[in-house]
Amino acid sequence: MGLKILIVGARGLVGQGALKVALNAHPAIERVGLLLRQAVAELNAQPGQVRPTVQTWSIPAFTPEALATLDLGGFDACWYGAGTLPIGQSTSQYRAVTVDVTVNVAKAFAAANPGARFLYVSGLGANAASPLMPMRVKGEAEQALHSLDLQVCSLRPGVVQPVQGVRSMHRLRDVLYRAVGPVMNVASPYLKGQFTTTELLGRAMLKLSQAEQPLPVVLENRQINDYGKI
């Protein structure tokens, strides 16, 4: 029997990459659940291609009340790549999305799947004691997740390069990625501690979901690249 994976944030840069990996991982992955606020495009398989069964839930906000209405049971792991950019946000605004919403989903997932695996895409340098607000809040989210009845691994990518046709939903970010793409292609092989790709990140989560041994608490960028190798 293949794995049953719940993906949160499938419209974002990281989530798109994770979804592409999951959809092409049959029979290793048997079922994919998508927890969304808005629908994602292009889930159809190519002619003759076998893909996992896909189930979607769409709710306008990931509040405890809304999540309680969903049947999220039957999953082996959650790949959590949802989030927001800290640009232009106060600490409280960024914490509400990065910590509160993440914990809401994790609690609902834990209640439906006790002891399952929760793979949280955090960020390079995440530390609850960091003087930098985004890294401090990411560190707070990591700490909060480890208090739940889940096996949690925090993946800490640095710069995530979109590949396999993945594009950012943020227009300015998409323009930036396209502009610096050639530079990233040249620099990434020499900066494996700072650069990864959407595909490597997705493959790392697949390998963590398949592993028989307990999850590492943290996977840094270089380790993500190692895990993501075919």
URWO-V42794 format. One record per backbone hydrogen bond with DSSP energy under -1.0 kcal/mol. NH is the residue of the N-H (numbers start at 0). CO is the residue of the C=O. If there is no record, write none. Layout:
BEGIN
nh:co
NH:CO
NH:CO
END
This chain:
BEGIN
nh:co
2:27
4:30
5:76
6:32
7:78
8:34
11:8
15:11
16:12
17:13
18:14
19:15
20:16
21:17
22:18
23:19
24:21
27:24
28:24
29:2
30:2
31:52
32:4
33:54
34:6
35:56
48:45
52:29
54:31
56:33
58:35
62:60
66:62
67:63
68:65
69:66
75:3
76:3
77:116
78:5
79:118
80:7
88:85
93:89
94:90
95:91
96:92
97:93
98:94
99:94
100:95
102:98
103:99
104:100
105:101
106:102
107:103
108:104
109:105
110:106
111:107
112:108
114:148
115:112
116:75
117:150
118:77
119:152
120:79
121:119
121:154
123:156
125:122
126:134
129:126
135:131
136:132
137:133
138:134
139:135
140:136
141:137
142:138
143:139
144:140
145:141
146:143
147:144
149:147
150:115
152:117
153:216
154:119
155:218
158:193
160:195
165:162
173:169
174:170
175:171
176:172
177:173
178:174
179:175
183:179
184:180
185:181
186:182
187:183
189:186
193:190
194:190
195:158
197:160
200:196
201:197
202:198
203:199
204:200
205:201
206:202
207:203
208:204
209:205
210:206
218:153
223:219
224:220
225:221
226:222
227:223
END
